[in-house]
Amino acid sequence: MFLTVTEEDGRASLALSGDWNLARIGELDAALSAARLPAAPLTLDGSQLQTLDTSAALTLLLRVAAAGASIGGCVNLKPAHMRIIETVEAQAGVRPAVAPRAWGIVAGIGYAAVAFARLALAHLDFAGRAAAGVAQLVRHPGRWRWKETIAQLQHVCIEAIPVVALVSALIGTVLAYLFGLQAEKYGASIFVVDAVAIGSARELAPLLVAVIVAGRSGAAFTAQLGTMRLTEEIDALSTLGLSPLQVLVLPRVLALVASLPLLVFVGDVAAMTGAMLASGPLLGISPAVFIERLHSQLALRHVFIGLAKGAVFGATIALIGTRAGMTVGRDARSIGIATTSTVVRCIVAVIVLDAFFAVWLQQVRL
Amino acid sequence: MNAVEADSIVTRINGRTLHDGVSFSVPRGKIVALIGASGVGKSVLMRELIGLARPASGTVRVLGTDVWSAPEDELNVLRRRFGMMFQDGALFSSLTVAQNVATPLRERGGIPPQLIEPLVQLRIAFAGLPPEAAVRLPSELSGGMRKRAAVARALALEPELLFLDEPTSGLDPVTARGFDKRVRFLSDELGLTVFLVTHDLDTLLGIVDRAIVLAGGKVVAEGTVDELRRHDDPWLRSYFNPHGT
């Protein structure tokens, strides 16, 4: 339908007909491969050819070359079509063919291990720079970015209070309920207060708050700084003689270090309030008894350990989040990837640190 | 027959009239430039031609289709018949150049998979990019190469008409002239109609067949570059004679 091959006296000719264009490229390719082109110079007859575009011309040339044939001459070919064939012939024929390298499993593990080591080193390096930046701030308090820090405090602390309070209160209620069911069997309902108070002050509130903040603020830091890097705003800051570390990173780090203990305190109060409200109807522990028991059993060191852990978690989340933002690749997709990995890394780092604290504090008997 | 016909286009942005009855046509097979001072609404006009921004009134016919009254199906057919190069390329940043060019081909459907790679390479060669650029990401390309990659993507579906928004802005003169030559080559060899918005006097003098001058919301002059040189519009006079000699 698109072509006819004729052979006369050892001279092969290929007559093209109809519309040779991208819209019919599938049919053209099939027709060409079905045509059994002779492996000899072909004379191209274009008298019936209506249209020819570069895609069709390329398909023709590729199929002719694949058959071992060549174009020996042309008859009745319109000048415009001739030109297209010549142009395509001149422009095509370059084959870089860069195939992605396939890795073996051992090499894959090796690369992943090296990548992990590099990542850990990069975080350590960034933490070091941030610490040096803080040391500089101590020496030159005038460089302290108050406004930026306060704005960040507003975002990461004040605006997080409702969600922290709600989640902690619910978890406190759930804990009181769970412990209550067990403790009641032994007639030891009152120990629910000890469990909820110590558990939430020391472990649960700091972890819960850190996870919430990692999702809220860690991700936001990465997205904000990543976008600024994408639009070259961070480069602009450096060019203006401002240190991105001082202007962007430290206010966020310090804001989170200051906010996390405050949020942990909110979490403590909310969790205990939730537990107190649940134990009344559930276990018959009145609020007055609950508070009395809380007072006698909850040593202040548990609360302070929780708050201190919060500060460490805050620094960790802020450093991971800002570092990911400052080092994001210069395309839209990598901001998404960096934001996701910030949240995952923050949560993993917080839990690893928490486990470390649990072991260490046990050793020093706190 | 004209590739583009714009008839009495009126555009209002935030109550301000940007175009007040703009009419012009772009003949097939020619390179036509739209010129005018900054802020006169050249890019907005281009967006109206390709169906991205709706004019307050007026009609636009591109390749015989009325852009602002055609049903969506017909518009999608039309969109495959023209290519657009955005000012900074607007390449998909997470895809390599070859993947960028392959995207319209793959989305179109009906193209044998083994043909996609050679077709992509041909487009890349047409745009004047070295073949090794195909595996790079847009962020690894220079500004001039990004524009060429954008042209390669615009050429993917064998367009009859190519829209270029500021093709040479931000390029050094040597690269810019190389880009101009490519545009002329595409127009001459593939019979493409090219409509471009430009500020570049050298592009205008070098490769453009006709120019349309937009000022004060109207077309103040239209013709070959030589005709425009003799025009007495004050903006045109200072445009062609920027140093006031």
Interface residues (C-beta under 8 A of the other chain):
Chain A: N21 L22 A23 I25 G26 D29 A30 D53 T54 S55 L58 T59 L62 A80 R83 I84 T87 V88 Q91 A92 V94 R95 P96 V98 G329 R330 D331 A332 R333 S334
Chain B: S93 S94 R108 G110 I111 P112 L115 P118 L119 Q121 L122 A125 F126 P131 E132 A134 V135 L137 P138 S139 L157 E158 E189 L190 G191
